Amino acid sequence: MSHNPDPSERISVHSAAFEAELARVIDRVDPAGLYGPAAYILAGQGKRFRPHLVLAAQDMFGGERKVALKAAVAVEVFHIFTLVHDDIMDKSPTRRGRDTIHVKWDEPTAILTGDYLLGKTVSLLLAYPDQTLRSALEYFTDTIRKLCEGQVRDMAFETRDDVTLEEYLVMIDQKTSALLECSLVLGGMTGDAAPDQLETLEQIGHHLGRAFQIQDDLLDVTADSAQWGKPVGGDLMAAKKTWMLLSALAAEDPSDAWFKAMADRGGARKEDVPEARSRMEAMGVVESARDAVIFHSEHAIRLIESLPAGDGRSILVALTRKMQERLY
């Protein structure tokens, strides 16, 4: 693969090929009560970060493009499945600026749609040739285990008032990093990535996941609501144990304990969100979150630069920079 100093053109090629492949996933219409919601949720425009990781790793290691496209669609369909079920558990009314499935239809429909999408994920991964199919499926099913463990930890945090930042990081390593690791490893498995290179891809995914989730937690407090697609301060209003809230609870003066009082009463009121933000800025929590995003992003980039040069590597660096700088 020739090296293109500007990866945006290659990213556009990846995007077009991915969207065309994704559009073919739902190939049935009856019963409409299943395929209608499935088509609806797949049509929501996400950031497509995970599929881009698959395709960049495939580029880097000279993988089979047809297999990588199926794998890229698989990780996005799986990610969307987790969001459908997360939205039920969190009782979220909107996702990506649109009604969630359980709101637009009902909870049983949302559960079944998620189940269908999970099955579809596995059928897409069957595109791997026999010599790598078992490894790919083993890695993918282990990722499901990690995500489920992370979700259970996240749910357990809701009823605890002694959650540490270290425990939170373990949870996001499972709930967020694991699927980014899986995306990169599945991409590497389409080509000639050696075991130590697959391990490096996994480490990159680990740091990207931490950067991505801490950035997400930061944006919940600082984003522009029109672009964010969900209520700014939604995590604070739910008293969700995020990097931001846990850092604020750890940093605040016990004699003031504004955030503790807010968490104890079940979350911030909407009108409290601006004050929460200004307090977090004054305490250095906002700056600390930005520093953590930069730390993990830069660590990921150093690891990426140890891998073979070419378009795939340039794309991974560009994607990391873009994620680090995103505003919504």
N, C-alpha and C positions, 0 to 999 in steps of 0.2 A: 504494500500500500504506500503510495507516494505521500510525502509529508506536505501538508498544507499549513502554512503558518497562520492562516485565519480559519479556525475550526467551525465558524458559524455556518459556512456553506455546507460542510459535512453534516452538521447537526440538523440543518434543514432537510437534507436528503434522508437522514434517519427518521425525522418527524413524519415526513410524507409517507415513507414506506410503512412506518408503524401505524399511522392513522388508517391507512388503507387496509392493513391486516386486521386491526381492531374492528373496523366496520363490518368485517365478514364473520365475526364471532357468533352473533345471534342470527342463525340461519333458519329459524322456525318462527311461526306466528301463532300456532295453536297448541295449547290454550293461551289466549291473550292475557289471562290473569297471571301467567308466569313470564312469558316472553316480552310482554309490554313493559312491566317494571324493570326487567333485565336490560332491555334496550334503552330505557329511560336513564338508568343509572350509569350505563356505559357511555352515554352521550354527554354526560357532565364533563366540562373541560377541566382536567387536572393539570398539574405541573409536568406530569410524565417524567419525573426525575428518575424513577426506577428503570423504566424501559430504556432510557438513554444510557444508563449504566451498563445494562446488558449489551447494548449494541456497541458501546465504546470498547468494552472488554473483548468483544468478538473482533472488532477492528484491530485491536492491539495484538491479538494472538492468531490472526489469520483464520478465524472460524468460518463455519458454513453459514452464509447469510440467511438462508431459508429457515434453518434450525434456530438461529438467534432471534429472528423475527417472531417465531412462535413462542420462544422463551420470554421475549420482551412483552408480548401480549399476555402471556401467562402471569408474569409478576404483577402487571397492572390490574388484570382481572382479579387476581388474588387480593391485591391491596384494596380494590374496590369492595370485594366481599367482606374484608375485615371492617371497612368503614360502615357498611350496611348494618352489620351486627353491633358494632360500637355505637352507632346512632340509636339503636334500640335500647342498649344498656344505659346510655347517657341521656336518653329521652331528648335527643337533639332535634329541634324543629327544622333546621336548614343544614344543607351541606353544599359547598361550592355555589352559594347564592340561590339555591333552589330547595324546594320542599324535599325532606328525606322520604324514603319509600314508605316507612311506617306511618308518616303523616299523610302523604298523598294517597296511599292505599290503606293498609292496616298492618299490624305487627305480624300475624301469620304469613301474609304475603311477603313481608320483608325477610322473615326467617327462611322461607322457601327459596326466595330469589338468591339470598346469600348461599344457601346450600347448593343450588344449581351452579352458581358461579365458581364455587370451590371445586365441584366436579369438572367443570369446564377447564379449570386451571390444569388439572391432572391430564386431561385429554390433550391439551396443547403441548405439555411437556413430553408426550409420547413421540414427538418429532425427533428427539435425540436418537442417534444411531445406537444399535444394540450394545456396542462396546462401552458407551458412556451413559446409557439410559439408567442403569441401576445406581450409579454414583450420583447422577443428577436428582433422581427421585429420593434417594436417601438424604441428600443434602436438603432438598426442599421439605421433606416431611419432618426433618429435625428442626427446620426453621419454624414450621407450624407449632411444634412443641414449645420453642422459645417464645413465640408470640403469645401463646395461651398462658404460659407462666407469667409473662410480663403483664398481661391483662389482669390476671388474678392478683398480682402484687398491687397493681394500680387500684383495683377495686378495694383491696384490704386497706390501702392508705386512707380511704374515705372515712373510715371509722376510727382512725388513730390520730393522736395529736403529738406523737413523738417521732414522726418520720424524719430521718436524716437525709441530707443531700447525697450521701454515699449510697443509701438505699434507693434513692430516686434514680441515680445514675445506673445502678444495676437494672432497675425496671426499664429505663429507656434503651439500655443495651439490648434488652430482649424485645421490647415492644416496637422500637424504631430501627435501631442499628441492624438487627438480625435480617430484615428483609432487604436492606441495602447491601449487606454482605452477600446475601443469597443472589441478588441481581448480578453483582460483579462476578461471583464464582460461576454462576450458570453461564454467563457470557464467556468467561475464560475456558469453560469446559467445552464450548463449541469449537475451540481451536486447540493449539498445542501448548497451552500453559502448563508448565511443570508444577509439581506439588508445592514447591517453595513459592512460586509465583501466585498460585491460588491462595496460599496463606497470606501473601502480601495484599492481594485483592480483598481478602477478608478483613485485614487490619485497616485498609482504606475505608471499607464500609463501616467499620466500628467508629472511626473518627468522624466520618460524614454524618452518621446517625446522631452522634452527640451534638455536633454542630447544628444539624438540621432541627433537632428537637429543642435545644436551648434557644435557637433563633425563633422557633415557633412560639415558645413560652414568652419570649421578649416581645414579639409582635402582638400577642394577645393584649399587652399593656400599651404598646406604642403605635400600632398600625393605624392607617387611615381607614375608617369604617367602610367607605364606599368600595374600596378595593379589597378589603379583607374578606368580604363575603359572609361574615358572621359577626355577632355583636362584639365590639372591642370591650375587653374586660370580662368576657364571658367566663373565663376560668376563675377570675377573682370573685365574680358573683356566685359561682358554684363552690367557692372555697376549695378549688381543686389544688392538690399538692403539686405545684409546678416548681421548676427551678427558681422562678421569680419569688413565689410566696415563701418557699422554704428558706431562701436566702434572706428575705426580709424578716422572717420570724427569727432567724439566727442572729441577725445583725441589730435588731431594734433594742432600744433601752427597755429593760423590764419595767421601769417606772412609768413608761409611756404605754407600751404594749398595744399600740393601735391595731396592728395586724393580727395579734393574738385575739383581741376582742372581736375583730371582724370575722376571723375564722370560727371562733366559738359560737357566734350567732348564726353560722351557716353560710356566710359569704357577704360580699359587699353589695350595697344597693347601687343601682345604676349611677346615681348622683355622687357616690363615693369614689368612683373609678378615677376621675381626674386627681383627686387628692392622693389616692393610692399611688398613682404614677409619680406625682411630685415628691412624695415621701421616698419612693424607691430611687428616684434620681438623687435626692439629697443624701440618702444613705449609701450611695455608690453601687446599688444593686443593678441598675440599668447598665452602667459602665462595666461592671464585673461580668454581666451576661454577654455584652459585646466582646469583651476580652476572651471569654471562654469560647465563643463562636470562632473568633480569629485563631485562637490556639489550636483547636481541633481541625479547622480548615487547613491551616498551614502545615500541621502534622500530616494530614491526608495528602497534601500536595508534595511534600518531601518523599513520601512513600510512592506516589504516582511517578515521580521523576526517577525512581530506581528501576522502573519497568521499561520495556522496549520502546524506543522513540518511534514517532509516527503519528498519524491522524488520531488513533485511539487515545494515545496519551494526551495529545493536545486537547481533545474533547473533554477528557476527564478533568484536566486542570481548569478548562473554561467553565464546565458545569459546577465545579467546586467554588470558583470565584463568583459565579452568578448566584449560587445558593447563599454564599456568605454576604452578598450585597442586597439580597431581596428585601423589598419593603412590604410585601404581602404574600 
